[in-house]
Amino acid sequence: MNDIMFFLMLFFLIVSTMVNPNVIKLMLPNARSGKQAMKQPITVSVDAAGQYFIDRQPVTAEQLEAELGRRVQGLESPTAVLRVDKSLNVQKLVDILEIGNRLKIKMVMATAAEQSGGKG
């Protein structure tokens, strides 16, 4: 019985790592520590081509602030996860952070886990 439970647990661990809620492919920057937000945050993504997405829906740079404002309206403490491709200029990240500051949204930047054997 213990063997069966072990294999079921192993199976679910492997399957759960394959599930990816965001379909937009990004190369995220690395970070040594990572925290996960417990609430269901809004995801703001910018791909390598500079295209903006809010929860996998494409928006233009001009629509970004209005669309974010619409989505956080009525939320008590809104949170947004920023997924910005590491090849982009940092100015795009700063622009999104300024929008979040104006709308009083807590911004959290998504990073990829640092791979072993790196510098350090």
Summary of the structure (lengths in Angstrom):
residues: 120
radius of gyration: 17.3
end to end distance: 44.0
largest distance: 58.3
contacts: 269
relative contact order: 0.20
helix: 35%
strand: 21%
